[in-house]
Amino acid sequence: MVNWNRFDAADYELEFDEDKLAAHGIGVEEAAELFWNGIIIRKNKRFKDRFQIVGRSDSGRTLKLIVHVKGKKLRVITGWAL
């Protein structure tokens, strides 16, 4: 389980569903920037192993990402601009 209070992106392997992100106009690099710029985490109501991540990219765009957690792997399933 991720300890979000002490979260450091360097401790996790990030994976991205490039097709779903691209369908919403988000590149992999932009999605990854959120993890380094500070994030707000919300539990996903339907899936206990998924979280909503909200943060800003380097360009200042606010994004919401849906992330699946499996051990030390975080898979970004999809996302969109807010």
N, C-alpha and C positions, 0 to 999 in steps of 0.2 A: 504494500500500500504506500502511496506517495504521502510524505509528510509535507503538505503544502506550506506550512509555516516556515520550514527550513529548505524550501525548494531551491535547487541549483540545477539549471538546465544541463550543465556539464556532467552531471551524474546520471543522465538518462540518454538512451538512444531514441532519437526522434525519427519517426517515419511519417510520410505524407501521402494521402490519396491525391496525387497530382491532377487527375482528371476531374474529380469533384471540386477541388479548389479552383481549377481553371474555369470550370463552368460558372463560377461565381466571381470571376475576375480577380482571383488572388493567386499570386505566384508562391512557390515553395519558400523562396528566400524571405518574402514579406511575412508569410505565416511564421517562419522560424524567429523572426525579429521580436515577436511578441514575448517569447520566453526569456529574452535577455533584457527587455525594456520594462519589466514589471507587469504582473497580471492580476486579475481578479478571478477567483475560482468559485464556481457554483456547482453543486451536485446536480446530476441529471436525474430527473424524477423517475423516468422509465427504466433506466439501466444503471445499476449500482457501480459498474466498472467504467462509467463514462462521466465526463465532466464538461461543463461549459467554461471556456477560457475567454476572458475579455481583456483586451489590451490594445496598445498603439504600436503601429509599425514605425520604422525610422522616418518615414515620410509624414507621420502624424495621423494616418488613417486609423480609425478605431475599427477593430475587427472582433467578431465572435467566432471562436473555433469550437468544434465538438471533438473531444479527445478521448480515445479508448486507452485505458491503462492496463498493462499486463506486465507485472514485475517491474523491471527497469526500462521497459519500452513504452513510449508514448506515441500512439498512432493518431495523427490528425485525420479525422474521417472527412470532415467538411468544414466550411466556414463561409462567412459573408460579412460585408461591411455594415456598420451601424450608422 
